[in-house]
Amino acid sequence: MTDTEGLQFPDHHPIKAVGRNEPHFKKTIIQCVHDELGHDIEFEVTEKLSRDGSFLSLTLTVWVDSRESLDRLYQRLHATGLLLFAL
């Protein structure tokens, strides 16, 4: 296992993606994970709406094997133009 700035690889990593509550937001974010990490991976997704229902927060717990893979996933998510922010 490698340790990069306090992160262990390979390991499960939670990613929080927040965007407007639009029909294609969740589907697009999940597609990005599959495109970057592989279509055969399984991962957990939880979602939470903002109080007024305008925003959707997705927490995706994914298995990532390297810092480079995690960085590429964040870049792909931001490239959608749908994210307000990701943690």
N, CA and C of each residue as an Amber inpcrd file, in Angstrom:
protein
   261
   0.8370000  -1.1710000   0.0000000   0.0000000   0.0000000   0.0000000
   0.8890000   1.2430000   0.0000000   0.6080000   2.1920000  -0.8700000
   1.3810000   3.4270000  -0.8840000   0.6000000   4.5290000  -0.2040000
   1.3320000   5.4320000   0.4250000   0.7390000   6.5500000   1.1460000
   1.1230000   7.8310000   0.4210000   0.1460000   8.5420000  -0.1050000
   0.3820000   9.7860000  -0.8130000  -0.3910000  10.8850000  -0.1110000
   0.3500000  11.7540000   0.5950000  -0.2730000  12.8750000   1.3030000
  -1.4060000  12.4130000   2.2070000  -1.1840000  11.3380000   2.9510000
  -2.1870000  10.8480000   3.8900000  -3.2270000   9.9280000   3.2860000
  -3.1960000   9.7300000   1.9800000  -4.1370000   8.8310000   1.3150000
  -3.4600000   7.5000000   1.0640000  -4.1880000   6.4290000   1.2820000
  -3.6620000   5.0850000   1.0410000  -4.1510000   4.5700000  -0.3130000
  -3.2570000   3.9150000  -1.0440000  -3.6070000   3.2960000  -2.3230000
  -3.0080000   1.9060000  -2.3700000  -3.7350000   0.9560000  -2.9030000
  -5.1510000   1.0350000  -3.3030000  -6.0530000   1.0170000  -2.0790000
  -7.2100000   1.6350000  -2.2160000  -8.1740000   1.6910000  -1.1260000
  -9.4860000   2.2880000  -1.6320000 -10.5080000   2.2100000  -0.7940000
 -11.7790000   2.8740000  -1.0790000 -11.6510000   4.3540000  -0.7240000
 -12.1920000   5.1940000  -1.5820000 -12.1560000   6.6320000  -1.3410000
 -13.5400000   7.2210000  -1.5870000 -14.0440000   8.0090000  -0.6410000
 -15.3200000   8.6830000  -0.8600000 -15.1080000   9.9610000  -1.6740000
 -15.9630000  10.1730000  -2.6310000 -15.9370000  11.3830000  -3.4490000
 -17.3100000  12.0210000  -3.3420000 -17.3320000  13.2710000  -2.9600000
 -18.5980000  13.9890000  -2.8780000 -18.6870000  14.9240000  -4.0760000
 -19.7390000  14.7660000  -4.8530000 -19.9760000  15.5890000  -6.0350000
 -21.2910000  16.3350000  -5.8350000 -21.2340000  17.6580000  -5.9430000
 -22.4220000  18.4800000  -5.7230000 -22.7240000  19.2720000  -6.9890000
 -23.9860000  19.2310000  -7.3860000 -24.4220000  19.9660000  -8.5680000
 -25.8940000  20.3120000  -8.4670000 -26.3970000  20.9310000  -9.4900000
 -27.8270000  21.2610000  -9.5340000 -28.6280000  19.9680000  -9.6790000
 -29.7910000  19.9420000  -9.0800000 -30.6470000  18.7590000  -9.1390000
 -31.3410000  18.7070000 -10.4970000 -30.6000000  18.2140000 -11.4730000
 -31.0970000  18.0680000 -12.8360000 -31.1220000  16.5830000 -13.1830000
 -32.0220000  16.1740000 -14.0560000 -32.1850000  14.7460000 -14.3530000
 -30.9060000  14.0350000 -14.7830000 -30.0320000  14.6920000 -15.5060000
 -28.8460000  14.0360000 -16.0440000 -27.6220000  14.1250000 -15.1230000
 -27.7000000  14.8570000 -14.0220000 -26.5320000  15.0310000 -13.1520000
 -26.0230000  13.6960000 -12.6130000 -26.8760000  12.9390000 -11.9330000
 -26.4510000  11.6780000 -11.3280000 -25.9470000  10.7050000 -12.3930000
 -26.6750000  10.5780000 -13.4870000 -26.2830000   9.6480000 -14.5430000
 -24.9170000  10.0100000 -15.1240000 -24.6780000  11.2920000 -15.3400000
 -23.4120000  11.7400000 -15.9100000 -22.2550000  11.4890000 -14.9560000
 -22.4460000  11.7510000 -13.6710000 -21.3930000  11.5460000 -12.6850000
 -21.0470000  10.0510000 -12.5900000 -22.0600000   9.2140000 -12.5360000
 -21.8240000   7.7660000 -12.4760000 -21.1310000   7.2750000 -13.7430000
 -21.5110000   7.8080000 -14.8800000 -20.8600000   7.4280000 -16.1400000
 -19.3820000   7.8120000 -16.1280000 -19.0460000   8.9510000 -15.5520000
 -17.6440000   9.3680000 -15.4420000 -16.8380000   8.3690000 -14.6270000
 -17.4170000   7.8880000 -13.5370000 -16.7240000   6.9010000 -12.7020000
 -16.4760000   5.6310000 -13.5080000 -17.4850000   5.1610000 -14.2040000
 -17.3230000   3.9590000 -15.0260000 -16.2960000   4.1810000 -16.1370000
 -16.3490000   5.3260000 -16.7860000 -15.4160000   5.6000000 -17.8770000
 -13.9740000   5.6480000 -17.3830000 -13.7660000   6.1930000 -16.2050000
 -12.4050000   6.3370000 -15.6950000 -11.8900000   5.0780000 -15.0030000
 -12.7370000   4.4160000 -14.2290000 -12.2710000   3.2970000 -13.4030000
 -12.6650000   1.9270000 -13.9440000 -13.5270000   1.8950000 -14.9450000
 -13.9230000   0.6240000 -15.5490000 -15.3920000   0.3330000 -15.3250000
 -16.0080000  -0.2800000 -16.3170000 -17.4350000  -0.5770000 -16.2540000
 -17.7590000  -1.7640000 -15.3610000 -16.7400000  -2.5320000 -15.0070000
 -16.9930000  -3.7150000 -14.1900000 -16.8360000  -3.4530000 -12.6890000
 -16.4730000  -2.2320000 -12.3090000 -16.3190000  -1.9540000 -10.8790000
 -17.6720000  -1.7140000 -10.2290000 -17.7360000  -2.0500000  -8.9680000
 -18.9240000  -1.7640000  -8.1780000 -18.5620000  -0.6810000  -7.1870000
 -19.4900000   0.2110000  -6.9280000 -19.2550000   1.2650000  -5.9520000
 -20.5750000   1.6860000  -5.3380000 -20.4620000   2.2930000  -4.1890000
 -21.6470000   2.7180000  -3.4480000 -21.9400000   4.1830000  -3.7570000
 -23.2300000   4.4940000  -3.9380000 -23.6530000   5.8710000  -4.1780000
 -24.7520000   6.2130000  -3.1870000 -24.5560000   7.3090000  -2.4640000
 -25.6310000   7.8430000  -1.6300000 -25.9200000   9.2450000  -2.1250000
 -27.1580000   9.6550000  -1.9660000 -27.5260000  10.9840000  -2.4460000
 -28.3470000  11.7270000  -1.4140000 -28.2120000  13.0470000  -1.4710000
 -28.9540000  13.9010000  -0.5540000 -29.3180000  15.1810000  -1.2890000
 -30.6010000  15.5270000  -1.1940000 -31.0820000  16.7740000  -1.7800000
 -30.9020000  17.9200000  -0.8000000 -30.6930000  19.1110000  -1.3470000
 -30.6580000  20.2970000  -0.4970000 -32.0560000  20.5390000   0.0660000
 -32.1350000  21.3750000   1.0530000 -33.4020000  21.6310000   1.7330000
 -34.5110000  22.0350000   0.7610000 -34.1720000  22.8740000  -0.2120000
 -35.1990000  23.3160000  -1.1600000 -35.2450000  22.4750000  -2.4380000
 -34.4140000  21.4360000  -2.5100000 -34.4410000  20.5300000  -3.6500000
 -33.7160000  21.0250000  -4.8830000 -33.0010000  22.1340000  -4.7690000
 -32.3100000  22.7070000  -5.9210000 -30.9970000  22.0010000  -6.2540000
 -30.3600000  21.4160000  -5.2320000 -29.0390000  20.8310000  -5.4080000
 -29.0360000  19.3790000  -4.9660000 -28.1680000  18.6010000  -5.6060000
 -28.0300000  17.1970000  -5.2860000 -26.5760000  16.9250000  -4.9200000
 -26.3840000  16.2680000  -3.7930000 -25.0660000  15.8600000  -3.3460000
 -24.9660000  14.3420000  -3.4760000 -23.9680000  13.8890000  -4.2130000
 -23.7180000  12.4630000  -4.3780000 -22.4220000  12.1160000  -3.6610000
 -22.4520000  11.0710000  -2.8680000 -21.2230000  10.5420000  -2.2840000
 -20.9940000   9.1740000  -2.9070000 -19.8890000   9.0660000  -3.6210000
 -19.5310000   7.8270000  -4.3150000 -18.3120000   7.2470000  -3.6170000
 -18.4270000   6.0390000  -3.1260000 -17.2930000   5.3750000  -2.5000000
 -16.7330000   4.3910000  -3.5140000 -15.5400000   4.7120000  -4.0150000
 -14.9510000   3.9630000  -5.1210000 -13.6010000   3.3770000  -4.7290000
 -13.2350000   2.2630000  -5.3460000 -11.9300000   1.6420000  -5.1570000
 -10.9800000   2.2730000  -6.1660000  -9.9200000   2.8690000  -5.6480000
  -8.9390000   3.5380000  -6.5050000  -7.5710000   2.9340000  -6.2190000
  -6.8400000   2.6210000  -7.2850000  -5.5570000   1.9460000  -7.0900000
  -4.3460000   2.8710000  -7.0380000  -4.5100000   4.1540000  -7.4160000
  -3.3700000   5.0650000  -7.3780000  -3.8320000   6.5160000  -7.2790000
  -2.9170000   7.3640000  -6.8740000  -3.2040000   8.7990000  -6.8010000
  -3.5180000   9.3350000  -8.1980000  -2.8210000   8.8260000  -9.1890000
  -3.0430000   9.2710000 -10.5640000  -4.4640000   8.9510000 -11.0310000
  -4.9630000   7.7750000 -10.6740000  -6.3400000   7.4040000 -11.0370000
  -7.3460000   8.3200000 -10.3570000  -7.1080000   8.6290000  -9.0980000
  -7.9970000   9.5240000  -8.3650000  -7.9800000  10.9230000  -8.9840000
  -6.8010000  11.4120000  -9.3180000  -6.6900000  12.7340000  -9.9440000
  -7.4010000  12.7700000 -11.2960000  -7.2310000  11.7120000 -12.0940000
  -7.9080000  11.6620000 -13.4020000  -9.4200000  11.6410000 -13.2380000
  -9.9160000  10.9360000 -12.2130000 -11.3550000  10.8970000 -11.9690000
 -11.8750000  12.2930000 -11.6210000 -11.2010000  12.9990000 -10.7270000
 -11.6210000  14.3630000 -10.3910000 -11.5950000  15.2670000 -11.6220000
 -10.5790000  15.1410000 -12.4560000 -10.5020000  15.9500000 -13.6730000
 -11.6720000  15.6500000 -14.5990000 -12.0100000  14.3720000 -14.7480000
 -13.1240000  13.9800000 -15.6090000 -14.4440000  14.5270000 -15.0620000
 -14.6290000  14.4470000 -13.7430000 -15.8530000  14.9650000 -13.1320000
 -15.9870000  16.4650000 -13.3620000 -14.9010000  17.2050000 -13.1700000
 -14.9410000  18.6580000 -13.3760000 -15.1650000  19.0100000 -14.8420000
 -14.6630000  18.1810000 -15.7340000 -14.7990000  18.4490000 -17.1770000
 -16.2470000  18.3880000 -17.6480000 -17.1400000  17.7700000 -16.8750000
 -18.5450000  17.7090000 -17.2770000 -19.1940000  19.0810000 -17.2830000
 -18.6710000  19.9890000 -16.4660000 -19.2790000  21.3200000 -16.3440000
 -20.5120000  21.3040000 -15.4540000 -20.8440000  20.1670000 -14.8590000
 -22.0370000  20.0390000 -14.0280000 -21.7510000  20.2240000 -12.5410000
 -20.4890000  20.0940000 -12.1490000 -20.1520000  20.1640000 -10.7290000
 -20.0960000  21.6000000 -10.2360000 -20.7000000  21.8140000  -9.0820000
 -20.4820000  23.0690000  -8.3860000 -19.2320000  22.9460000  -7.5370000
 -19.0490000  21.7650000  -6.9390000 -17.7920000  21.4370000  -6.2880000
 -17.7230000  19.9440000  -6.0280000 -16.4970000  19.4920000  -5.7880000
 -16.2590000  18.0720000  -5.4610000 -15.2170000  18.0150000  -4.3630000
 -15.4090000  17.0770000  -3.4720000 -14.4580000  16.8730000  -2.3720000
 -13.9710000  15.4370000  -2.4030000
